[in-house]
Amino acid sequence: MYITLKKIKIRYNLILFALNFIFVFVIGLVPESDWINELYSFGVSGIFFASILSVSDKHIKYLYVAITITVLTWITTYLKLDVLQHITSMASLVFFFYIIVLSVIQIAQSRHVGALEFLKAINIYFLFGIMGAIVFSTIFLTNPESISFNKEIHHETTTFVYFSFVTMTTVGFGDITPVSPIACNMAIFLSFAGQLYLTMIVALLVGKYITGNQLMTQSPTHSLPSVPEINAPKPISPEEEHKKNDPE
């Protein structure tokens, strides 16, 4: 039962990894068109549902949350109301933060390090970057002068996903620059959180892996149970044998 449940979790985390990969690396390669917003909405909607399936066994209870945020995302895609975009962004941030916290707890509580734990760690990093893109997009929506672009941007979502991951990795090419105090503070926080996460998660995974190997090597081997000795008859000396045959 445990092995079957773990295989299901690995499958869901693989789906989440694939959706994160497509959202971050693939959709941005699509030429500028009128339906690129729909592609991003499809991608983030799939990430909502895959995130729930990857961390929770009570799918029905939390799927309603994913459905609600997905509906808000699609309404925002077509109506483009600023207030609704802010509400959707805040709901998405809270949702992803919950998924990240729950995933970190599950990794910390796991006894062994395997494919599931590594997939969770990678998906957490992806979600961190997507959260950063949502935050920068919201800041830019509130004040377009809060972020300066030294080149022509093709699509806002693609640009902010790029800027978020560049900030997390502390690369900083200088083509996009935070200007307002809140944008600068967010860039500092995201770069700090990205480096801190990598340091802590690597230490956690390596520590659990080493500890697991040590426990396996130090565990006593299970020996076969000893066979109880059979009470064999005592050997009879020649004198006793002679007395037995000749009592006189």
C-alpha positions in Angstrom: 0.0 0.0 0.0 2.8 2.4 0.9 4.8 1.6 -2.2 1.7 2.1 -4.4 0.9 5.5 -2.8 4.5 6.6 -3.3 4.4 5.6 -7.0 1.2 7.7 -7.4 2.9 10.7 -5.7 5.9 10.3 -8.0 3.6 10.3 -11.0 1.8 13.5 -9.9 5.1 15.2 -9.1 6.3 14.3 -12.6 3.2 15.8 -14.1 3.8 19.0 -12.0 7.4 19.1 -13.1 6.4 18.8 -16.8 3.9 21.6 -16.4 6.4 23.8 -14.6 8.9 23.2 -17.3 6.5 24.0 -20.1 5.4 27.2 -18.3 8.9 28.5 -17.7 10.8 27.3 -20.7 8.4 26.4 -23.6 5.6 28.9 -23.7 8.0 31.9 -23.8 9.4 30.5 -27.1 6.0 30.8 -28.8 6.0 33.8 -31.2 4.0 36.8 -30.0 0.3 36.2 -30.8 -3.1 37.0 -29.5 -3.5 33.6 -27.8 -0.3 33.5 -25.8 -2.2 34.7 -22.7 -4.4 31.6 -23.1 -1.3 29.4 -23.2 -0.1 30.9 -19.9 -3.6 30.5 -18.4 -3.7 26.8 -19.5 -0.3 26.3 -18.0 -0.9 27.9 -14.6 -4.3 26.1 -14.4 -2.6 22.8 -14.9 0.0 23.7 -12.2 -2.8 24.5 -9.8 -4.4 21.1 -10.1 -1.1 19.1 -10.3 0.2 20.9 -7.2 -2.8 19.8 -5.1 -2.5 16.2 -6.4 1.3 16.1 -5.6 1.0 17.1 -1.9 -2.4 16.1 -0.6 -4.3 12.9 -0.3 -7.6 14.7 0.3 -7.9 15.7 -3.4 -11.6 16.6 -3.4 -11.3 19.0 -0.5 -8.5 21.1 -2.0 -9.5 20.7 -5.6 -12.3 23.2 -5.0 -9.6 25.8 -4.2 -7.8 25.0 -7.4 -11.0 25.3 -9.4 -11.8 28.7 -7.8 -8.4 30.2 -8.6 -8.5 28.7 -12.1 -11.9 30.4 -12.8 -10.5 33.7 -11.5 -7.5 33.3 -13.8 -9.6 32.7 -16.9 -11.9 35.6 -16.1 -8.9 37.8 -15.6 -7.5 36.7 -18.9 -10.4 37.9 -20.9 -11.8 40.8 -18.8 -8.4 42.4 -17.8 -9.8 44.2 -14.8 -7.1 45.6 -12.5 -8.9 44.8 -9.3 -9.7 41.3 -10.4 -6.0 40.8 -11.5 -4.9 41.9 -8.0 -7.3 39.5 -6.4 -6.3 36.6 -8.6 -2.6 37.3 -8.0 -3.0 37.4 -4.2 -5.0 34.1 -4.3 -2.4 32.5 -6.5 0.4 33.6 -4.2 -1.3 32.3 -1.1 -2.0 29.0 -2.9 1.5 28.5 -4.1 2.9 29.5 -0.7 0.8 26.8 1.0 2.0 24.2 -1.6 5.6 25.1 -1.0 5.3 25.0 2.8 3.5 21.6 2.7 6.1 20.2 0.3 9.0 21.3 2.4 7.4 19.7 5.5 6.9 16.5 3.6 10.6 16.4 2.5 11.7 17.1 6.1 9.5 14.3 7.5 10.6 11.7 4.9 12.8 9.0 6.2 14.6 8.3 3.0 15.7 10.4 0.0 14.6 9.1 -3.4 13.0 10.3 -6.6 10.0 11.7 -4.9 12.0 14.0 -2.6 14.1 15.2 -5.5 11.1 16.0 -7.6 9.5 17.9 -4.8 12.6 19.9 -4.3 12.8 20.9 -8.0 9.1 21.7 -8.1 9.4 24.0 -5.1 12.1 25.9 -6.9 9.9 26.3 -9.9 7.0 27.5 -7.8 9.2 30.0 -6.1 10.1 31.5 -9.5 6.5 31.5 -10.7 5.5 33.3 -7.4 8.2 35.9 -8.1 6.9 36.4 -11.6 3.4 37.0 -10.2 4.7 39.5 -7.7 6.7 41.5 -10.2 3.8 41.5 -12.7 1.5 42.8 -9.9 3.9 45.6 -9.0 4.3 46.6 -12.7 0.5 46.6 -13.1 0.1 48.9 -10.1 3.0 51.2 -11.2 4.5 50.7 -14.7 7.4 52.9 -13.7 8.4 50.6 -10.9 10.5 48.4 -13.2 12.7 49.7 -15.9 13.4 47.8 -19.2 16.5 48.4 -21.2 15.1 46.5 -24.1 11.8 45.9 -25.9 9.7 43.3 -24.1 7.8 40.7 -26.1 5.3 39.6 -23.5 4.9 40.7 -19.9 4.5 37.2 -18.4 7.5 35.8 -20.3 9.6 38.8 -19.3 8.6 38.6 -15.6 9.2 34.8 -15.5 12.7 35.5 -16.9 13.3 38.3 -14.5 12.1 36.3 -11.5 14.5 33.3 -12.1 17.4 35.6 -13.0 16.8 37.4 -9.7 16.6 34.1 -7.8 19.9 32.9 -9.1 21.4 36.3 -8.4 22.7 36.5 -12.0 21.4 40.0 -12.8 22.1 40.8 -16.5 21.0 44.4 -16.1 18.4 44.4 -18.9 15.6 44.7 -16.3 16.0 46.9 -13.3 13.7 47.4 -10.3 13.2 51.1 -9.7 10.6 51.7 -7.0 11.3 50.8 -3.4 8.8 47.9 -3.3 10.3 46.4 -6.5 13.8 46.7 -5.1 12.8 45.1 -1.8 11.1 42.3 -3.7 14.2 41.7 -5.8 16.3 41.5 -2.6 13.9 39.2 -0.9 13.6 36.9 -3.9 17.4 36.6 -4.4 17.9 36.0 -0.7 15.1 33.4 -0.5 16.3 31.6 -3.6 19.9 31.2 -2.3 18.7 30.3 1.2 16.3 27.6 -0.2 19.1 26.0 -2.3 21.5 25.9 0.6 18.9 24.5 3.0 17.3 21.9 0.7 20.7 20.6 -0.5 21.9 20.2 3.1 18.6 18.5 4.0 18.6 16.1 1.1 22.3 15.2 1.5 22.0 14.8 5.3 19.1 12.5 4.9 20.8 10.5 2.2 24.0 10.0 4.2 22.0 9.1 7.3 19.9 6.6 5.4 23.0 4.9 4.0 24.7 4.8 7.5 21.6 3.2 9.0 21.5 0.6 6.2 25.2 -0.3 6.7 25.0 -0.4 10.5 21.8 -2.4 10.8 22.6 -6.0 12.1 22.1 -8.8 9.7 19.1 -11.0 10.4 20.5 -14.5 11.2 18.5 -17.6 10.9 16.9 -18.8 14.1 19.0 -21.5 15.8 17.7 -25.0 15.6 17.0 -26.4 19.1 19.3 -29.2 20.1 17.8 -32.7 20.1 18.4 -34.6 23.3 20.4 -37.5 21.9 20.8 -40.6 24.1 24.0 -40.8 26.1 26.6 -43.2 24.8 26.8 -46.5 26.8 30.2 -47.6 28.0 31.3 -51.3 27.4 31.0 -52.0 31.1 27.4 -50.8 31.2 26.6 -52.7 28.1 28.1 -55.9 29.6 26.1 -55.5 32.8 22.9 -54.9 30.8 23.5 -58.2 28.9 24.7 -60.2 31.8 23.0 -58.9 35.0 24.7 -61.6 37.1 
